[in-house]
Amino acid sequence: MIDRLPRLHGGPDARGAAQWDFSTNANAAGPCPAALSALQRADATRYPDPGYQALRERLAAWHGVAPERIVPAASASEFIQRITAVGARIAPGPVQVPRHAYGDYGAAARAGGRAVLVDGDEHHGPAVSLRWYADPSSPLGQDAAPPAEPGACATVLDAVYAPLRLEGRSGWDGEARSAVFELHSPNKALGLPGVRAAYAIAPRASGAAGAWWRDALAAAEPSWPIGAHGVAMLEAWSDDSTQQWLAAQRETLRHWKGLLLALLDEVGAECRPSVTPFVCVRLPSGATPAALRVQGIRVRDAASFGLPGWVRLSVQPPAALAALREAIGALHHESTRKAHR
């Protein structure tokens, strides 16, 4: 029997959408007008091309790679599940994940009966056959250096948050990226997380995970993994106007992040550094995720990331920050009052 751990995510919960949602990493300055317009023009009365040839060529030209290296996916999570399942057949062995990481990496491995190892821990068993890196990472929003030999085994660089990097530069150069699968899912950067579509750039054929991995992933691909709206979003993603909009919004996000950090310092919260528009925070007493949810504020409990007592907060507009400040103050005051009864 598979040990199935509960999967936790940000966004709407059983109570619906919160008035003030700090729990997802979607671009709070979105949605992108050009991408939204493309969605509205999408023709949902027809199937997309099942081979996605035009889309592959468009994305390949934008990234400067061969079209056959573009691997369409229904979402980043679907690709995580697929490459883990394919690897269990053609390269069985343990899966290595970052210490604090998106839970689907480990969930996919456990579903396939594969051992999950944490990067940095001592290991004496079978060699790792699939590795996950994220740059910038989630939940911490920090840099992740590439391994010494990126192509030593099947390796995935989760680059979903790269478009939302607000400072610094990635340590992954072109040579390291060409040796691994590079995963992209632009819906968060575009402020459109409800549209599910993603793609990976496969390693060059000369790498350890070359053409035979691409063939195996293609064989396991569901028919039409990306619908008409997902195709429209990915096509808009590579437009100059979209990238210009995103560059402008990063300036907005930097400003809002400064306001968020100032607020957290004001209320006495403990923050971990990040290069992204989201941060991990230890809030003052009383300001628990459950208590904040009652106040109409949703935050992401970071316990499932291996950070008990911490929450992840995304950058939000000033009105949301004002609501957060008021709720934290009220809850901390009530917690202190009860402690001194």
Secondary structure, DSSP 8 states (H G I E B T S, - for coil): ---------SS-BTTB--SEE-SS-S-TT---HHHHHHHHH--TTS---TT-HHHHHHHHHHHTS-GGGEEEES-HHHHHHHHHHHHHHHS-S-EEE-SS--HHHHHHHHHTT--EEETTS---SS---EEEEESS-TTT-------SSTTSSEEEEE-TTGGG--SS--S--HHHHHTSEEEE-TTTTTT-TTS--EEEE---TTSTT-HHHHHHHHHT--SS-S-HHHHHHHHHHTSHHHHHHHHHHHHHHHHHHHHHHHHHHHTT-EE---SSSEEEEE--TT--HHHHHHTTEE-EE-GGGT-TT-EEEE---HHHHHHHHHHHHHHHHHHHHHHT-
